[in-house]
């Protein structure tokens, strides 16, 4: 009687002896999610007396990587991963164009052809080191840089190559792009681990705004006011700290002359020659209180625009753009044109400056005047601290915002002699808080102003009494009394165990 045959145990992976004496190890790793073909991990063990044993160890290691999902399940390259990543990434067009430029100039030439399974922390760190040495990755070789790749006559723009390291801010963006792409590859199970976690991320650059000094601002304003349209644009950039795209999107019906408030609702974006209107950078609508002098200038400028349109047989509509190349204000200006004009103007004055520095000027002058930092953030529309933090601690301090506008107005440079403003022009602006009032009355007034200007909408919760006490430097009892004042007037609803909230004027959906 013969014994039953033992079942044959299937061996995973294969080891093939090559004519050279080396061994090729191949392990099945599943279907490639990109090509839908069978994917194998392959490694060659050099010939030697212990090559067979070493090949068996390699087979065991590769099998372990497959079982633990630490190996790449695809032969896709970094370029293919980036293409798929950008296809599903939801970002603004301007941000996408910036990403595509960094990928085209820096990532694809070095990492693009590598398989994603071959990328590790050492590879990425070496890549960053090259860019820190020279953005052209010259490797120390001498070369000659031409101003264009087409046939041309060389001029002073052509010359010996000079190494220019890539800035830390750009390196940080490259790191974020790669980290996002490889994180998505892990979620798709293309790879088991994100190699960017093994690399040293570039450090965040230290902010260095370098705004113009008050003396420089005075010369800039005087130069700009030689053209009323350009002077008004530069003046608003100084006083409001608005971004260039926000000023280009400004319409006349978004300026409330009675309340003395400028409403920022949208922005103009530009890529090459294409422009379009979009949300603001932080997707927030904000209200900026204007000082009396700026309001008077805007009134005079509105009259100037209306008269110019009438002289050309056009009509200036209420929703016309404040700054427009057309007399009827029907077309928005190009942000790049404003940037280039400002740079050229400053170059004539002997300075190397850019338009965004006027935003820094507004911020630094407000801070120098003693304005609360959160109020400054509210005027500029900064979203770094989070939308909720900015809204609760800055945007609703309407009276502090009014004091900010007046403080900045006192520090603005004097207008040139040819700019005449009618001092009797009727201008109404919210009045500042009476500092002689009791602290709880000032807190209640700020909250009431936030409700009226829309920073606190129907049903929105108020800051807690502890937050109000800390914010205003008063006792909890004083903050509680301020909330009680609004509750008694019917503007706020409060109940035991729940935070006080703005009373709804309309039924909730």
ChimeraX attribute file (.defattr): number of C-alpha atoms within 10 A of each C-alpha:
attribute: neighborCount
match mode: 1-to-1
recipient: residues
	/A:1	3
	/A:2	4
	/A:3	5
	/A:4	6
	/A:5	6
	/A:6	6
	/A:7	6
	/A:8	6
	/A:9	6
	/A:10	6
	/A:11	6
	/A:12	12
	/A:13	18
	/A:14	16
	/A:15	20
	/A:16	13
	/A:17	17
	/A:18	13
	/A:19	8
	/A:20	8
	/A:21	14
	/A:22	17
	/A:23	23
	/A:24	18
	/A:25	23
	/A:26	20
	/A:27	21
	/A:28	17
	/A:29	21
	/A:30	16
	/A:31	14
	/A:32	17
	/A:33	16
	/A:34	14
	/A:35	11
	/A:36	10
	/A:37	11
	/A:38	13
	/A:39	18
	/A:40	21
	/A:41	21
	/A:42	16
	/A:43	16
	/A:44	17
	/A:45	21
	/A:46	17
	/A:47	16
	/A:48	11
	/A:49	9
	/A:50	10
	/A:51	17
	/A:52	19
	/A:53	11
	/A:54	16
	/A:55	23
	/A:56	17
	/A:57	13
	/A:58	21
	/A:59	23
	/A:60	16
	/A:61	13
	/A:62	24
	/A:63	20
	/A:64	13
	/A:65	16
	/A:66	20
	/A:67	11
	/A:68	10
	/A:69	17
	/A:70	18
	/A:71	21
	/A:72	26
	/A:73	26
	/A:74	25
	/A:75	20
	/A:76	19
	/A:77	17
	/A:78	24
	/A:79	20
	/A:80	16
	/A:81	21
	/A:82	22
	/A:83	14
	/A:84	15
	/A:85	19
	/A:86	16
	/A:87	9
	/A:88	9
	/A:89	13
	/A:90	10
	/A:91	10
	/A:92	13
	/A:93	12
	/A:94	11
	/A:95	11
	/A:96	14
	/A:97	14
	/A:98	14
	/A:99	16
	/A:100	16
	/A:101	12
	/A:102	17
	/A:103	20
	/A:104	13
	/A:105	12
	/A:106	20
	/A:107	20
	/A:108	15
	/A:109	12
	/A:110	12
	/A:111	19
	/A:112	18
	/A:113	14
	/A:114	16
	/A:115	17
	/A:116	25
	/A:117	21
	/A:118	14
	/A:119	17
	/A:120	16
	/A:121	15
	/A:122	14
	/A:123	15
	/A:124	20
	/A:125	16
	/A:126	12
	/A:127	16
	/A:128	23
	/A:129	14
	/A:130	17
	/A:131	22
	/A:132	18
	/A:133	16
	/A:134	17
	/A:135	17
	/A:136	17
	/A:137	20
	/A:138	16
	/A:139	11
	/A:140	11
	/A:141	8
	/A:142	11
	/A:143	11
	/A:144	9
	/A:145	13
	/A:146	18
	/A:147	13
	/A:148	11
	/A:149	7
	/A:150	7
	/A:151	7
	/A:152	9
	/A:153	9
	/A:154	11
	/A:155	9
	/A:156	7
	/A:157	9
	/A:158	13
	/A:159	13
	/A:160	10
	/A:161	15
	/A:162	14
	/A:163	18
	/A:164	14
	/A:165	15
	/A:166	19
	/A:167	13
	/A:168	17
	/A:169	14
	/A:170	15
	/A:171	20
	/A:172	17
	/A:173	15
	/A:174	20
	/A:175	19
	/A:176	16
	/A:177	20
	/A:178	22
	/A:179	18
	/A:180	17
	/A:181	21
	/A:182	26
	/A:183	20
	/A:184	20
	/A:185	21
	/A:186	17
	/A:187	12
	/A:188	12
	/A:189	17
	/A:190	24
	/A:191	21
	/A:192	21
	/A:193	20
	/A:194	24
	/A:195	22
	/A:196	23
	/A:197	13
	/A:198	14
	/A:199	18
	/A:200	13
	/A:201	17
	/A:202	18
	/A:203	10
	/A:204	11
	/A:205	11
	/A:206	8
	/A:207	6
	/A:208	7
	/A:209	13
	/A:210	12
	/A:211	21
	/A:212	19
	/A:213	12
	/A:214	14
	/A:215	10
	/A:216	15
	/A:217	20
	/A:218	17
	/A:219	16
	/A:220	20
	/A:221	21
	/A:222	19
	/A:223	17
	/A:224	21
	/A:225	19
	/A:226	13
	/A:227	10
	/A:228	14
	/A:229	17
	/A:230	17
	/A:231	18
	/A:232	20
	/A:233	18
	/A:234	22
	/A:235	22
	/A:236	19
	/A:237	23
	/A:238	24
	/A:239	25
	/A:240	23
	/A:241	24
	/A:242	21
	/A:243	21
	/A:244	23
	/A:245	23
	/A:246	24
	/A:247	25
	/A:248	25
	/A:249	28
	/A:250	24
	/A:251	25
	/A:252	20
	/A:253	15
	/A:254	19
	/A:255	20
	/A:256	17
	/A:257	20
	/A:258	12
	/A:259	14
	/A:260	20
	/A:261	21
	/A:262	21
	/A:263	18
	/A:264	23
	/A:265	18
	/A:266	22
	/A:267	22
	/A:268	22
	/A:269	24
	/A:270	16
	/A:271	13
	/A:272	7
	/A:273	7
	/A:274	8
	/A:275	15
	/A:276	12
	/A:277	15
	/A:278	16
	/A:279	16
	/A:280	20
	/A:281	16
	/A:282	12
	/A:283	14
	/A:284	15
	/A:285	13
	/A:286	21
	/A:287	24
	/A:288	25
	/A:289	25
	/A:290	28
	/A:291	24
	/A:292	20
	/A:293	18
	/A:294	19
	/A:295	25
	/A:296	21
	/A:297	19
	/A:298	19
	/A:299	18
	/A:300	17
	/A:301	17
	/A:302	15
	/A:303	12
	/A:304	13
	/A:305	22
	/A:306	18
	/A:307	16
	/A:308	16
	/A:309	17
	/A:310	13
	/A:311	11
	/A:312	10
	/A:313	10
	/A:314	15
	/A:315	18
	/A:316	20
	/A:317	14
	/A:318	12
	/A:319	13
	/A:320	22
	/A:321	25
	/A:322	30
	/A:323	24
	/A:324	20
	/A:325	14
	/A:326	14
	/A:327	22
	/A:328	21
	/A:329	24
	/A:330	18
	/A:331	16
	/A:332	23
	/A:333	21
	/A:334	22
	/A:335	21
	/A:336	17
	/A:337	10
	/A:338	19
	/A:339	16
	/A:340	12
	/A:341	14
	/A:342	20
	/A:343	17
	/A:344	16
	/A:345	18
	/A:346	19
	/A:347	13
	/A:348	11
	/A:349	13
	/A:350	9
	/A:351	13
	/A:352	11
	/A:353	18
	/A:354	19
	/A:355	20
	/A:356	18
	/A:357	17
	/A:358	27
	/A:359	21
	/A:360	20
	/A:361	22
	/A:362	26
	/A:363	24
	/A:364	21
	/A:365	23
	/A:366	24
	/A:367	17
	/A:368	13
	/A:369	15
	/A:370	11
	/A:371	20
	/A:372	17
	/A:373	13
	/A:374	21
	/A:375	25
	/A:376	23
	/A:377	19
	/A:378	22
	/A:379	22
	/A:380	20
	/A:381	27
	/A:382	16
	/A:383	17
	/A:384	10
	/A:385	11
	/A:386	10
	/A:387	15
	/A:388	11
	/A:389	13
	/A:390	19
	/A:391	22
	/A:392	19
	/A:393	17
	/A:394	23
	/A:395	28
	/A:396	24
	/A:397	23
	/A:398	29
	/A:399	22
	/A:400	20
	/A:401	26
	/A:402	22
	/A:403	21
	/A:404	25
	/A:405	22
	/A:406	19
	/A:407	19
	/A:408	23
	/A:409	19
	/A:410	12
	/A:411	15
	/A:412	19
	/A:413	17
	/A:414	13
	/A:415	15
	/A:416	15
	/A:417	7
	/A:418	9
	/A:419	13
	/A:420	11
	/A:421	17
	/A:422	11
	/A:423	10
	/A:424	7
	/A:425	13
	/A:426	12
	/A:427	16
	/A:428	15
	/A:429	17
	/A:430	17
	/A:431	11
	/A:432	13
	/A:433	17
	/A:434	11
	/A:435	9
	/A:436	8
	/A:437	9
	/A:438	11
	/A:439	18
	/A:440	21
	/A:441	21
	/A:442	18
	/A:443	25
	/A:444	18
	/A:445	20
	/A:446	17
	/A:447	26
	/A:448	19
	/A:449	18
	/A:450	21
	/A:451	21
	/A:452	13
	/A:453	14
	/A:454	13
	/A:455	21
	/A:456	21
	/A:457	16
	/A:458	18
	/A:459	16
	/A:460	16
	/A:461	18
	/A:462	20
	/A:463	17
	/A:464	15
	/A:465	20
	/A:466	14
	/A:467	15
	/A:468	21
	/A:469	19
	/A:470	13
	/A:471	13
	/A:472	14
	/A:473	12
	/A:474	15
	/A:475	15
	/A:476	16
	/A:477	13
	/A:478	20
	/A:479	26
	/A:480	17
	/A:481	17
	/A:482	22
	/A:483	27
	/A:484	18
	/A:485	18
	/A:486	20
	/A:487	18
	/A:488	11
	/A:489	9
	/A:490	12
	/A:491	18
	/A:492	24
	/A:493	21
	/A:494	19
	/A:495	9
	/A:496	6
	/A:497	6
	/A:498	9
	/A:499	14
	/A:500	22
	/A:501	21
	/A:502	22
	/A:503	18
	/A:504	14
	/A:505	10
	/A:506	8
	/A:507	6
	/A:508	7
	/A:509	3
